[in-house]
Amino acid sequence: MNDISEAELFAEWTARERNAFFSSLTIKEQQEFFHRWHFWARPGQRPPAGDWSIWLIMAGRGFGKTRAGAEWVRQIAEGDGSARFALVGANYAETRTVMVEGESGLLSIAPPDQRPAWEPSLKRLTWENGAQAHLYSAAEPEGLRGPQHSHAWCDEIAKWMNNAGQAEAAWDNLKMGLRLGFRPQLVATTTPRPVALVRALVNADGVVIARGRTQDNDLHLPVAFLTTMEADYRGTRLGRQELDGELIEDVEGALWTRAMIEGCRVGVNAVRVEPRRDTGAGSNRSLDFARDEREAGLVRVVIGVDPPASKTGDACGIIVAGLGADGKAYVLADCSVDKASPETWARKVADAADRFDADRVIAEANQGGAMVKSVLHAAKISLPVKLVHAARGKVARAEPVAALYENDRVHHAGAFPQLEDEMCGLLIGGGYEGPGRSPDRADALDWALTELMLGNERVPRVR
């Protein structure tokens, strides 16, 4: 109940109930109703409770960040004639066209009889009670040196230019000028990007952070837009950043970078795995390459498995990969399962083997080789299992696999966010700084790709 807005509850009323409600209101009350922000706002768009100084709204596109920032300014300005606001955008043009004149800007959201006077030449908004807001550009930080304010709204701070330190200088000058009133406050709205200013705010003490996804605002966004965004970007780094509002950073010294993985991605629909029919020796699997309208047969499909040490321990990494006739490997699926019993993860492996018609399962045997093999065979007696023993650490095993990515010899057929997060947490020379205690998915990937690309077995090929 606390995760939805009053408007979303209102939308569940019948049309008859809504019509009866509106009919009971006067014309003035109806106009006021449509401008009552507390009714329309979702919880993530409402100012946090308590005594706070900085409120960071870091969310996906279309979440309603700008509207939340503008409504916060409006609420304070209409109630406090002594309020003095700084409105700061990436440049003057964006400050004006988005924060003031835009569809969710201060002029658009205000009731007609309470709209502030707008003086573009002075870069100033003035409310009837005397409250004022002045426009600034983050690209010109010296403009914020000297003026004093009681409140500030900064929009899209991740876009602020910082090639010569302008963004950080603008932020510092702004904060030093927040010295009017009893409790100066600052709201920053942005789509996340791992720039210095955003990283500093996320890690700073006393910053209240609101997060959200594009999908959270589905009642006010076109269905066609949401469907297209989901189909094209779900799980990709761009989608996680721009739609899900995640702050995705590269770990310094990692074996894989986000850019490297994005460069090897062929898209969710660019590669389609066709089930192999039982038509004898001539049957094969095929990959449909939509980009260049060519087909490359899969000559092998294997499943890498990193079994957990215990039922309550780490995840069981289960990664499906195939070798194409073009000599490249394709990561096809992440079927990993968290905190599962041996019977459960073994069944997941068997199901993946059936689904992709796998030639072999490559399973690490360090956690009890005989047990691993017997569990897998109990799930499916005909499952072809090859046990491998880890003579080196996870990072050492991952290094030659990462080199395959650098040489454009591996592609991801779609997006695998959890796997890719683990890959980007493995550090050159040892160490792991990714999610969870152990890179189980990444380890399973290494076993699969080592078997396909770095093993001794050779597959005949026709030149």
C-alpha positions as CSV (number, residue, x, y, z in Angstrom):
1,M,0.0,0.0,0.0
2,N,2.9,2.4,0.8
3,D,4.5,1.8,-2.6
4,I,1.8,3.2,-4.8
5,S,0.2,6.7,-5.1
6,E,-3.3,7.7,-4.1
7,A,-3.9,8.3,-7.8
8,E,-3.1,4.6,-8.5
9,L,-5.7,3.6,-5.8
10,F,-8.1,6.0,-7.4
11,A,-7.6,4.4,-10.8
12,E,-8.9,1.2,-9.3
13,W,-12.3,2.7,-8.7
14,T,-15.0,2.0,-11.3
15,A,-15.8,4.7,-13.9
16,R,-19.1,5.3,-12.2
17,E,-17.5,5.9,-8.9
18,R,-14.9,8.3,-10.4
19,N,-17.6,10.3,-12.3
20,A,-19.7,10.6,-9.1
21,F,-16.7,11.9,-7.3
22,F,-15.9,14.6,-9.9
23,S,-19.6,15.6,-10.1
24,S,-19.5,16.3,-6.4
25,L,-16.8,18.9,-6.8
26,T,-17.2,22.5,-7.9
27,I,-15.3,23.8,-11.0
28,K,-12.6,25.4,-8.7
29,E,-12.3,22.2,-6.6
30,Q,-11.8,20.2,-9.8
31,Q,-9.0,22.5,-10.9
32,E,-7.4,22.3,-7.5
33,F,-7.7,18.5,-7.5
34,F,-5.7,18.2,-10.7
35,H,-2.9,20.3,-9.2
36,R,-2.8,18.5,-5.8
37,W,0.6,16.9,-6.1
38,H,0.4,14.8,-2.9
39,F,-2.5,12.9,-4.5
40,W,-0.7,12.2,-7.8
41,A,2.8,11.7,-6.6
42,R,4.2,8.2,-6.0
43,P,6.1,7.7,-2.7
44,G,9.5,7.9,-4.4
45,Q,8.5,11.4,-5.7
46,R,7.5,12.8,-2.3
47,P,10.1,14.7,-0.2
48,P,11.6,12.4,2.5
49,A,10.5,12.9,6.1
50,G,12.9,14.2,8.7
51,D,15.6,16.8,8.9
52,W,17.6,16.4,5.7
53,S,19.9,18.6,3.7
54,I,20.3,16.8,0.3
55,W,17.7,14.7,-1.4
56,L,19.1,12.8,-4.5
57,I,16.4,11.4,-6.8
58,M,18.4,8.9,-9.0
59,A,16.0,7.1,-11.3
60,G,15.4,5.9,-14.9
61,R,14.1,8.1,-17.7
62,G,10.4,8.9,-17.5
63,F,10.3,8.1,-13.8
64,G,9.1,11.7,-13.1
65,K,12.3,13.1,-11.6
66,T,11.8,16.6,-13.1
67,R,8.2,16.7,-12.0
68,A,9.2,15.8,-8.4
69,G,11.9,18.5,-8.3
70,A,9.5,21.1,-9.7
71,E,6.7,20.2,-7.3
72,W,9.1,20.4,-4.4
73,V,10.1,24.0,-5.4
74,R,6.4,24.9,-6.0
75,Q,5.3,23.6,-2.6
76,I,7.9,25.6,-0.7
77,A,7.7,28.8,-2.8
78,E,3.9,29.0,-2.5
79,G,4.1,28.6,1.3
80,D,7.2,30.7,2.1
81,G,7.5,34.2,0.6
82,S,11.1,34.5,1.9
83,A,12.3,31.4,0.0
84,R,15.2,32.0,-2.5
85,F,15.9,29.2,-4.9
86,A,18.8,28.4,-7.2
87,L,17.7,26.4,-10.3
88,V,20.8,24.8,-11.8
89,G,20.9,22.8,-15.0
90,A,23.7,21.6,-17.3
91,N,23.5,25.0,-19.1
92,Y,21.1,28.0,-19.3
93,A,19.2,26.5,-22.2
94,E,18.3,23.3,-20.3
95,T,17.6,25.1,-17.1
96,R,15.0,27.3,-19.0
97,T,13.5,24.7,-21.4
98,V,13.3,21.8,-18.9
99,M,13.1,23.2,-15.4
100,V,11.0,26.3,-16.1
101,E,9.2,26.0,-19.4
102,G,9.1,22.2,-19.9
103,E,6.1,19.9,-19.7
104,S,7.0,19.2,-16.1
105,G,8.6,22.6,-15.4
106,L,7.6,25.2,-12.9
107,L,5.3,27.2,-15.2
108,S,3.4,24.1,-16.5
109,I,2.7,22.5,-13.1
110,A,1.4,25.6,-11.4
111,P,-2.3,26.4,-11.1
112,P,-3.1,29.3,-13.5
113,D,-3.9,31.7,-10.6
114,Q,-0.6,30.8,-8.8
115,R,1.8,30.7,-11.7
116,P,5.0,32.7,-10.9
117,A,6.0,35.7,-13.0
118,W,8.7,34.7,-15.5
119,E,11.4,37.2,-16.5
120,P,13.7,35.5,-19.0
121,S,16.0,38.5,-19.3
122,L,16.7,38.4,-15.6
123,K,16.6,34.6,-15.4
124,R,14.2,35.0,-12.6
125,L,10.8,33.6,-11.4
126,T,8.8,35.5,-8.8
127,W,5.8,34.2,-6.9
128,E,3.0,36.4,-5.8
129,N,4.0,36.1,-2.1
130,G,7.6,37.3,-2.9
131,A,9.4,33.9,-3.2
132,Q,12.0,33.9,-6.0
133,A,14.0,31.5,-8.1
134,H,17.1,32.3,-10.1
135,L,18.5,30.3,-13.0
136,Y,22.1,29.2,-13.3
137,S,24.3,27.2,-15.5
138,A,26.6,24.5,-14.1
139,A,28.9,25.1,-17.1
140,E,29.6,28.6,-15.5
141,P,30.3,27.8,-11.9
142,E,31.5,31.4,-11.1
143,G,28.0,32.6,-11.5
144,L,27.2,30.7,-8.3
145,R,30.0,32.4,-6.4
146,G,28.4,35.1,-4.2
147,P,24.6,34.6,-4.5
148,Q,22.8,33.3,-1.4
149,H,19.9,30.9,-1.4
150,S,17.7,29.0,1.0
151,H,16.9,26.2,-1.4
152,A,18.3,24.7,-4.6
153,W,17.2,22.3,-7.3
154,C,19.8,20.8,-9.6
155,D,18.7,18.8,-12.6
156,E,20.5,16.0,-14.4
157,I,23.7,16.5,-12.5
158,A,25.3,13.5,-14.2
159,K,25.2,15.5,-17.4
160,W,27.1,18.5,-16.0
161,M,30.3,19.2,-17.9
162,N,33.3,18.4,-15.8
163,N,36.2,18.3,-18.3
164,A,37.8,21.2,-16.4
165,G,36.2,20.6,-13.1
166,Q,33.2,22.8,-13.8
167,A,30.6,20.4,-12.3
168,E,32.3,20.0,-9.0
169,A,33.1,23.7,-8.8
170,A,29.5,24.6,-9.5
171,W,28.3,22.2,-6.8
172,D,30.8,23.5,-4.3
173,N,29.9,27.2,-5.0
174,L,26.2,26.4,-4.8
175,K,26.5,24.6,-1.4
176,M,28.6,27.5,0.0
177,G,25.8,29.9,-0.9
178,L,23.1,27.8,0.8
179,R,23.0,29.9,3.9
180,L,19.6,31.6,4.0
181,G,16.7,30.5,6.1
182,F,16.4,28.2,9.0
183,R,17.1,24.9,7.2
184,P,18.7,25.2,3.7
185,Q,17.9,22.2,1.5
186,L,19.0,20.9,-1.9
187,V,17.3,18.5,-4.3
188,A,19.3,16.9,-7.1
189,T,17.5,14.9,-9.9
190,T,19.4,12.8,-12.3
191,T,19.6,9.6,-14.4
192,P,22.6,7.8,-12.9
193,R,26.0,7.8,-14.6
194,P,29.2,6.9,-12.8
195,V,30.6,10.5,-12.9
196,A,32.6,11.9,-10.0
197,L,29.8,14.1,-8.6
198,V,27.2,11.4,-8.6
199,R,29.6,8.8,-7.1
200,A,30.5,11.3,-4.3
201,L,26.8,12.0,-3.5
202,V,26.0,8.3,-3.4
203,N,28.8,7.6,-0.9
204,A,28.3,10.8,1.2
205,D,26.8,10.7,4.7
206,G,23.5,12.5,5.2
207,V,22.3,12.3,1.6
208,V,18.8,10.8,1.3
209,I,18.5,8.8,-2.0
210,A,15.3,8.0,-3.8
211,R,15.7,5.4,-6.6
212,G,13.2,4.3,-9.2
213,R,12.6,2.7,-12.6
214,T,11.0,3.9,-15.8
215,Q,8.4,1.2,-15.3
216,D,7.3,2.7,-12.0
217,N,5.6,5.5,-14.0
218,D,3.7,3.1,-16.4
219,L,0.3,4.8,-15.9
220,H,1.7,8.0,-17.5
221,L,3.9,6.5,-20.2
222,P,2.7,5.1,-23.6
223,V,2.5,1.3,-23.6
224,A,4.3,1.2,-27.0
225,F,7.3,3.1,-25.5
226,L,7.5,0.7,-22.5
227,T,7.2,-2.3,-24.7
228,T,10.0,-1.1,-27.0
229,M,12.3,-0.2,-24.2
230,E,11.8,-3.6,-22.5
231,A,12.4,-5.5,-25.7
232,D,15.5,-3.5,-26.8
233,Y,17.3,-2.7,-23.6
234,R,16.2,-5.0,-20.8
235,G,19.3,-6.3,-18.9
236,T,21.8,-4.3,-21.0
237,R,24.1,-1.8,-19.3
238,L,22.2,1.0,-21.1
239,G,18.9,-0.3,-20.0
240,R,19.9,-0.8,-16.4
241,Q,21.3,2.7,-16.2
242,E,18.8,4.7,-18.2
243,L,15.6,2.7,-17.5
244,D,16.2,0.9,-14.1
245,G,18.2,3.8,-12.6
246,E,21.2,1.7,-11.5
247,L,24.5,3.4,-11.0
248,I,26.9,1.0,-12.8
249,E,30.5,1.5,-12.2
250,D,33.6,-0.2,-13.6
251,V,35.9,-1.6,-10.9
252,E,39.5,-0.3,-11.4
253,G,41.7,-3.1,-12.5
254,A,38.9,-5.5,-13.5
255,L,39.5,-8.3,-16.0
256,W,36.3,-7.2,-17.9
257,T,34.9,-3.7,-18.4
258,R,31.3,-2.9,-19.1
259,A,32.3,-1.4,-22.5
260,M,34.1,-4.7,-23.4
261,I,31.0,-6.7,-22.6
262,E,28.7,-4.3,-24.5
263,G,31.0,-4.6,-27.5
264,C,30.6,-8.3,-27.6
265,R,26.8,-8.3,-27.3
266,V,24.8,-9.4,-30.3
267,G,21.4,-8.5,-28.9
268,V,18.5,-10.4,-27.4
269,N,16.9,-11.0,-30.8
270,A,20.1,-11.0,-32.9
271,V,20.9,-14.6,-32.2
272,R,18.2,-17.3,-31.9
273,V,19.0,-20.8,-31.0
274,E,16.9,-23.4,-32.9
275,P,16.2,-26.7,-31.2
276,R,17.9,-29.6,-33.0
277,R,15.5,-32.1,-34.6
278,D,16.1,-35.8,-34.4
279,T,16.9,-36.2,-38.1
280,G,20.1,-38.3,-37.9
281,A,23.7,-37.3,-38.3
282,G,22.9,-34.5,-40.7
283,S,21.0,-32.4,-38.0
284,N,22.6,-29.4,-36.4
285,R,21.8,-26.3,-34.4
286,S,21.7,-23.0,-36.1
287,L,22.1,-19.4,-35.0
288,D,20.1,-16.8,-37.0
289,F,22.2,-13.6,-37.4
290,A,19.7,-10.9,-38.0
291,R,22.3,-8.2,-38.5
292,D,24.0,-9.6,-41.6
293,E,21.4,-12.3,-42.6
294,R,23.9,-15.1,-42.5
295,E,23.7,-18.4,-40.6
296,A,26.5,-20.0,-38.6
297,G,26.0,-23.5,-37.3
298,L,26.7,-24.4,-33.7
299,V,29.1,-27.3,-33.7
300,R,29.0,-27.7,-29.9
301,V,27.0,-26.7,-26.9
302,V,28.3,-27.1,-23.3
303,I,27.1,-26.2,-19.9
304,G,29.6,-24.9,-17.3
305,V,28.7,-25.7,-13.7
306,D,30.2,-24.3,-10.5
307,P,28.5,-26.4,-7.7
308,P,28.0,-24.8,-4.3
309,A,29.8,-26.1,-1.3
310,S,26.5,-26.4,0.7
311,K,22.8,-25.9,0.3
312,T,22.9,-22.6,2.2
313,G,26.1,-21.4,0.6
314,D,26.7,-19.6,-2.6
315,A,24.8,-19.9,-5.9
316,C,25.3,-22.7,-8.3
317,G,26.7,-21.2,-11.4
318,I,25.1,-22.8,-14.6
319,I,26.1,-21.2,-17.9
320,V,25.3,-22.4,-21.4
321,A,27.7,-21.6,-24.2
322,G,28.0,-22.8,-27.8
323,L,30.8,-22.9,-30.3
324,G,29.9,-21.6,-33.8
325,A,31.3,-22.8,-37.1
326,D,32.8,-19.3,-37.4
327,G,35.2,-20.3,-34.6
328,K,33.6,-17.9,-32.0
329,A,31.8,-18.8,-28.8
330,Y,28.3,-17.6,-27.9
331,V,27.1,-17.3,-24.3
332,L,23.5,-18.5,-24.6
333,A,21.9,-18.6,-21.2
334,D,22.5,-18.1,-17.5
335,C,20.5,-20.8,-15.7
336,S,22.2,-20.3,-12.3
337,V,20.2,-20.9,-9.1
338,D,20.7,-19.4,-5.6
339,K,20.9,-21.5,-2.4
340,A,19.4,-24.6,-3.9
341,S,19.7,-28.2,-2.8
342,P,21.9,-30.6,-4.9
343,E,18.7,-32.2,-6.3
344,T,17.4,-28.7,-7.3
345,W,20.5,-27.4,-9.1
346,A,21.1,-30.8,-10.7
347,R,17.6,-30.7,-12.2
348,K,18.3,-27.1,-13.5
349,V,21.4,-28.5,-15.2
350,A,19.5,-31.4,-16.7
351,D,16.7,-29.0,-17.9
352,A,19.3,-26.7,-19.5
353,A,20.9,-29.7,-21.2
354,D,17.6,-30.8,-22.7
355,R,16.6,-27.3,-23.7
356,F,19.9,-26.6,-25.5
357,D,20.7,-30.2,-26.5
358,A,24.0,-29.9,-24.8
359,D,26.9,-32.1,-25.8
360,R,28.5,-32.1,-22.4
361,V,28.3,-30.7,-18.9
362,I,31.6,-29.3,-17.5
363,A,31.4,-29.4,-13.7
364,E,34.0,-28.4,-11.1
365,A,34.8,-31.4,-8.9
366,N,36.7,-29.7,-6.1
367,Q,33.7,-29.7,-3.8
368,G,33.4,-33.5,-4.1
369,G,33.8,-34.9,-7.5
370,A,32.0,-38.2,-7.1
371,M,29.1,-36.5,-5.4
372,V,28.7,-33.9,-8.2
373,K,28.7,-36.6,-10.9
374,S,26.3,-38.8,-9.0
375,V,23.9,-35.9,-8.3
376,L,23.9,-34.9,-12.0
377,H,23.3,-38.5,-13.1
378,A,20.5,-38.9,-10.6
379,A,18.8,-35.9,-12.3
380,K,19.4,-37.5,-15.7
381,I,21.3,-40.7,-16.1
382,S,22.3,-40.0,-19.7
383,L,23.7,-36.6,-18.9
384,P,27.3,-36.4,-20.4
385,V,29.4,-35.1,-17.5
386,K,33.0,-34.1,-17.5
387,L,34.6,-33.3,-14.2
388,V,37.3,-30.7,-14.0
389,H,39.6,-29.9,-11.1
390,A,40.6,-26.4,-10.2
391,A,44.3,-26.3,-9.9
392,R,44.4,-22.5,-10.0
393,G,42.2,-19.8,-8.4
394,K,39.1,-18.3,-10.1
395,V,40.9,-15.2,-11.3
396,A,43.8,-17.1,-12.8
397,R,41.3,-19.3,-14.7
398,A,39.4,-16.2,-15.8
399,E,42.4,-14.4,-17.3
400,P,42.7,-16.4,-20.6
401,V,38.9,-16.3,-21.0
402,A,39.0,-12.5,-20.6
403,A,41.6,-12.4,-23.4
404,L,39.1,-14.2,-25.7
405,Y,36.7,-11.3,-25.2
406,E,39.5,-8.8,-25.9
407,N,40.2,-10.6,-29.2
408,D,36.5,-10.6,-30.2
409,R,36.1,-14.3,-30.0
410,V,33.2,-14.4,-27.6
411,H,29.7,-12.9,-27.9
412,H,26.8,-12.7,-25.5
413,A,23.5,-13.6,-27.2
414,G,21.5,-11.3,-25.0
415,A,22.0,-9.7,-21.6
416,F,23.0,-11.5,-18.5
417,P,23.1,-8.8,-15.7
418,Q,24.1,-11.0,-12.8
419,L,26.8,-12.9,-14.7
420,E,28.2,-9.6,-16.1
421,D,28.3,-8.0,-12.7
422,E,30.4,-10.8,-11.4
423,M,32.7,-10.7,-14.5
424,C,33.3,-7.0,-13.9
425,G,34.2,-7.7,-10.3
426,L,37.2,-10.0,-11.0
427,L,40.4,-8.1,-10.7
428,I,43.7,-8.5,-12.6
429,G,46.2,-10.2,-10.4
430,G,43.6,-11.6,-8.0
431,G,40.7,-10.5,-5.9
432,Y,37.0,-10.0,-6.3
433,E,34.9,-6.9,-5.8
434,G,31.6,-7.9,-7.4
435,P,28.2,-8.9,-5.9
436,G,28.0,-11.8,-3.5
437,R,30.8,-13.6,-1.8
438,S,32.0,-15.5,-4.8
439,P,31.8,-15.2,-8.6
440,D,30.0,-18.5,-9.1
441,R,28.4,-17.5,-12.4
442,A,31.6,-16.2,-13.8
443,D,33.4,-19.4,-12.7
444,A,30.9,-21.5,-14.6
445,L,31.4,-19.3,-17.6
446,D,35.1,-19.9,-17.4
447,W,34.7,-23.7,-17.4
448,A,32.3,-23.6,-20.4
449,L,34.5,-21.3,-22.5
450,T,37.7,-23.0,-21.5
451,E,36.2,-26.3,-22.8
452,L,35.0,-24.7,-26.0
453,M,37.9,-22.4,-26.9
454,L,41.0,-23.3,-24.8
455,G,40.7,-27.1,-24.4
456,N,42.7,-29.8,-26.2
457,E,39.7,-31.1,-28.2
458,R,39.6,-30.0,-31.8
459,V,36.5,-29.9,-34.0
460,P,36.9,-30.7,-37.7
461,R,36.1,-27.6,-39.8
462,V,35.7,-27.2,-43.6
463,R,37.6,-24.3,-45.1
